[in-house]
Amino acid sequence: MVLKLENKKYTREEIEALVEREAEERAQALFMQRKGRKGEFPVPREQWGITKELPIELQHQSDVLYIASKLLNKDPRHFKLWDPFYKDVVKTEFGKAMDTATSGEGAEWIPTDFSPELLRSVKLQLKVAMLHRWIKMPTNPFKLPFSSGGAHVYLAGESTSDTATKFTASTPASSNLELDAVKLAGRILYSGELEEDSVIATGEFTRAELITALAEAIEDCCINGDDSTTHQDTDVTDADDWRKGWKGYRKLTAAGAKVDLSTFSITTLRSIRTAMVKYGVNPATLAWIAGVKVYNKMLGISEVLTVDKYGMMATLLQGELAKLDGIPVIVSEKIRENLNASGVYDGVTETKTVLPLVNRNRFIIGERRTPTVKILRELYAESDQVGVVVTQRLDFIPLDDTSSEYTSGLGYNIA
């Protein structure tokens, strides 16, 4: 910030007042630029700025202020929540380090988008999706160069002349994997008769709902997704159902890697791993994805170790509650427990469930857009409502041809 001062002497109080006024005007101008009946507010990592320096609980409060300011088209500093928020900010070590003489009553702390803590909160709710590697998609679609076959070495004799036989060459097979992001979107409607107190209260609710909605949709699709014309489950028929975003484990697992678990024992469980051939060798790269019913059945097997028996000295995955043969057991409520004996929903037999075993290194998630929020006013003006819409663009793919490469296994027909 640069202030043009006339050639005259100013007292300290006058200088502080000038700085404060300048900061106030600039912050207000920035805020007014963002006002509108319809706006889009992305959350790019490079724009988090100093917000990421705040403790998590203050980032949380910043998100609530941001939601409230957009719903009411109001400067965050005019809310009752602002004073306690700002006082807590300046108590932090980072806040103390800021020049209070040029702070403009907290202009630099005005929430202009969501905090990085909100994005971390989304991923903290993900258990299954966080088993795999995430990459940023610079374009959509994005082709990812991939080597599908390794180089080979051969025996070679000693070279004794200038015309010695060349070493045998090999050319690794290569291919392009294509990530094609789909958009996940959720919407919450509020009455147009919003007041500050109610907005602050519902801001916390909105934040939690947005986080949960995104996380649950991603989790569900990684397990139960199927983007075929006709979904594998007969109750997934709507064109905008999130489970049509991409193919998940149940759809991708080849018939040769599926095992009937009507007899549930350590022997039949291990047969899933055997069916995966080379992709089931290393327990460090594998994960069981169990529903509540299967997890409780697993607890009856002596080879299953619960977290309380090994967790004190172990690095745990998100959602990990046990290990079987050294393989983490991740418990997800998105495992369907109303399937038929074949492992799909048909609306007739609804008493069976499944147990996927996946190689974590053989699947990838591409993220084209981080969570983005839109505030819609004009669209719902006739019903005197305000809409809050959250979107995210991403894709989930296997790194191999799963019709012949058994990178996931599936136990089915589990009562």
Protein Blocks (a to p, Z undefined) as FASTA:
>chain_A
ZZddddddddfklmmmmmmmmmmmmmmmmmmmmgcfbdcdddbfklnmmmlmpcfklmmm
mmmmmmmmmmnopafklpfklmmmmmmmmmpmklmmpcfklnonollmpcfbdcfklmmm
mmmmpmklmmpccdddfbdcddddddfbdcddddddddfbfkbccddddddddddddddd
ddddddddddfkbcfklmmmmmmmmmmmmmmmmmmmmmmmmmmgcfbfbafblklmbfkl
mklmbccfklmpcfklcccfkbgcfklmmmmmmmnmmmlmpmmlgccdddfklmmmmmmp
mklccfklmmmmpccdehiabdeehiacdddfkbcckbcfkopaehlaccbccdddddfk
lgccddfbdcdddddfklmmmnopaddddddddddddfbdfklmcfbccdehiZZ
